Amino acid sequence: MLILIVLTQCVTAQTVWTQTSCDVSFKIKNAGIGVTGRFPGVTTNLLFSPDNLKSSKLQGFAKVGAINTGINKRDKDLQARTYFFADSFTTISIVSERLYTKGTQYAGMFDVTIKGVTKKVEIPFEFNQLGSEADFKGTFKLNRRDFNVGGYSLILSDNLEVSIEVKAKK
């Protein structure tokens, strides 16, 4: 009976957050010029309580075909085999393995899967709650070559910065 009470307390200590908006953007240098883009239509699953990080879970899924850099030809090129190969790998996913505090904010080890390759990436993030609404914000760096995106290039930077902001409600 005690085990059942403890399990019930763990489950009820979690908060399920429903995404109200999500902005995923990236920045990379190409020929020395900053290029930015977005992934509209990202979906998330957010089970998060600051007091119960051990049972918390954050997930995000972006459709590769939705990539938007503001230049249609570039978007089509990025969906090709050399880059994201959208015909075979339709989704980019970020799934938390574990979450923890880091200084005054939070962080987690996430499995990031792009083009069929999964890498563990530490992602720091802020969580701000005001009543029944919350904001999750994080920025992190990736090496595109770790995921076989873009091949070898003298003009395209290997490193890019990804920013995620999710607004949610209980």
C-alpha positions as CSV (number, residue, x, y, z in Angstrom):
1,M,0.0,0.0,0.0
2,L,2.9,2.4,0.8
3,I,4.4,1.8,-2.6
4,L,1.1,2.7,-4.3
5,I,0.9,6.0,-2.3
6,V,4.5,6.9,-3.3
7,L,3.8,6.1,-6.9
8,T,0.6,8.2,-6.9
9,Q,2.5,11.1,-5.4
10,C,5.2,10.9,-8.1
11,V,2.7,10.9,-10.9
12,T,0.6,13.7,-9.5
13,A,3.7,15.9,-8.9
14,Q,4.2,16.1,-12.7
15,T,2.7,18.9,-14.8
16,V,1.6,18.2,-18.3
17,W,2.1,21.4,-20.4
18,T,0.3,21.9,-23.7
19,Q,2.2,23.9,-26.3
20,T,0.6,27.1,-27.3
21,S,3.4,28.3,-29.6
22,C,6.9,27.1,-30.6
23,D,9.7,28.8,-32.4
24,V,12.7,26.8,-33.5
25,S,15.4,28.8,-35.3
26,F,19.0,28.2,-36.4
27,K,22.0,30.3,-37.4
28,I,25.0,29.1,-39.5
29,K,27.7,30.9,-41.6
30,N,27.9,30.2,-45.3
31,A,30.7,31.9,-47.2
32,G,31.2,34.1,-44.2
33,I,27.6,35.3,-44.2
34,G,25.1,34.5,-41.5
35,V,22.2,32.4,-42.7
36,T,19.1,31.9,-40.5
37,G,16.2,29.6,-40.8
38,R,13.2,28.2,-38.9
39,F,11.3,25.0,-38.5
40,P,7.6,26.0,-38.3
41,G,5.0,23.4,-37.1
42,V,7.2,21.9,-34.4
43,T,5.2,19.6,-32.0
44,T,6.2,19.0,-28.4
45,N,5.4,16.7,-25.5
46,L,6.1,18.5,-22.2
47,L,5.9,16.7,-18.9
48,F,7.8,19.0,-16.5
49,S,7.9,20.0,-12.9
50,P,10.9,21.8,-11.4
51,D,10.4,19.8,-8.2
52,N,10.4,16.5,-9.9
53,L,13.1,16.6,-12.6
54,K,13.7,12.9,-12.4
55,S,10.3,12.1,-13.8
56,S,10.2,15.0,-16.2
57,K,10.4,14.5,-20.0
58,L,10.7,17.0,-22.8
59,Q,10.3,16.1,-26.5
60,G,10.2,18.1,-29.7
61,F,9.6,17.0,-33.3
62,A,10.3,19.1,-36.4
63,K,9.3,18.3,-40.0
64,V,12.3,18.6,-42.2
65,G,10.1,19.5,-45.2
66,A,8.9,22.6,-43.3
67,I,12.4,24.3,-43.2
68,N,12.2,27.9,-44.0
69,T,15.2,30.2,-44.7
70,G,13.2,32.8,-46.6
71,I,14.7,31.5,-49.9
72,N,12.7,28.8,-51.6
73,K,15.7,27.4,-53.6
74,R,17.8,27.1,-50.5
75,D,14.9,25.4,-48.7
76,K,14.7,22.8,-51.5
77,D,18.5,22.3,-51.5
78,L,18.4,21.7,-47.7
79,Q,15.8,19.0,-48.2
80,A,18.0,17.2,-50.7
81,R,20.1,14.1,-50.0
82,T,23.3,16.1,-49.3
83,Y,21.7,18.0,-46.5
84,F,18.6,16.7,-44.6
85,F,17.4,14.1,-47.1
86,A,13.8,14.9,-46.3
87,D,12.5,12.1,-48.6
88,S,14.0,9.5,-46.2
89,F,14.3,11.3,-42.9
90,T,11.2,13.4,-42.4
91,T,11.6,14.3,-38.8
92,I,14.2,15.9,-36.5
93,S,13.7,14.9,-32.9
94,I,15.0,16.1,-29.6
95,V,14.1,13.8,-26.6
96,S,15.3,14.3,-23.1
97,E,17.2,11.4,-21.4
98,R,17.5,13.2,-18.1
99,L,16.9,16.7,-16.8
100,Y,18.8,18.5,-14.0
101,T,19.6,21.9,-12.5
102,K,22.6,23.7,-13.7
103,G,23.4,26.9,-11.8
104,T,20.3,29.1,-11.8
105,Q,18.7,27.4,-14.8
106,Y,18.0,23.9,-16.0
107,A,19.7,21.6,-18.4
108,G,19.3,18.1,-19.8
109,M,21.0,15.4,-21.8
110,F,18.9,15.1,-24.9
111,D,19.0,12.5,-27.8
112,V,19.1,14.7,-30.9
113,T,18.3,12.7,-34.1
114,I,18.9,14.3,-37.5
115,K,19.1,12.3,-40.7
116,G,19.0,9.0,-38.9
117,V,22.0,9.8,-36.6
118,T,21.4,10.2,-32.9
119,K,23.8,12.1,-30.7
120,K,23.7,13.0,-27.0
121,V,23.7,16.8,-26.5
122,E,23.5,18.8,-23.3
123,I,21.0,21.6,-23.7
124,P,20.7,24.3,-21.1
125,F,17.3,25.9,-20.8
126,E,15.2,28.4,-18.8
127,F,11.8,27.6,-17.4
128,N,9.6,30.5,-16.4
129,Q,6.1,29.9,-15.0
130,L,3.5,32.6,-14.4
131,G,0.3,31.0,-13.1
132,S,-0.9,28.4,-15.6
133,E,1.4,29.5,-18.4
134,A,5.1,28.8,-18.9
135,D,7.9,29.5,-21.2
136,F,10.8,27.1,-22.1
137,K,13.8,28.7,-23.8
138,G,17.1,27.1,-24.8
139,T,20.0,27.8,-27.1
140,F,22.7,25.2,-28.0
141,K,25.3,24.5,-30.6
142,L,25.5,21.5,-33.0
143,N,28.1,20.3,-35.4
144,R,26.3,19.6,-38.7
145,R,28.9,17.1,-39.7
146,D,28.1,14.9,-36.6
147,F,24.8,14.3,-38.3
148,N,26.1,13.9,-41.9
149,V,24.4,17.1,-43.0
150,G,26.0,19.1,-45.8
151,G,29.1,16.9,-46.4
152,Y,32.5,18.5,-46.5
153,S,32.6,22.2,-47.4
154,L,35.2,24.9,-47.3
155,I,32.6,27.7,-47.2
156,L,29.8,26.3,-44.9
157,S,30.6,26.4,-41.2
158,D,30.5,23.1,-39.4
159,N,28.9,24.7,-36.3
160,L,25.5,26.1,-36.0
161,E,23.4,27.6,-33.2
162,V,19.9,26.4,-32.5
163,S,17.3,28.4,-30.4
164,I,14.1,26.9,-29.1
165,E,11.3,28.8,-27.4
166,V,8.1,27.0,-26.4
167,K,5.1,28.8,-24.8
168,A,2.8,26.4,-23.0
169,K,-0.2,26.2,-20.6
170,K,-1.4,23.7,-18.0
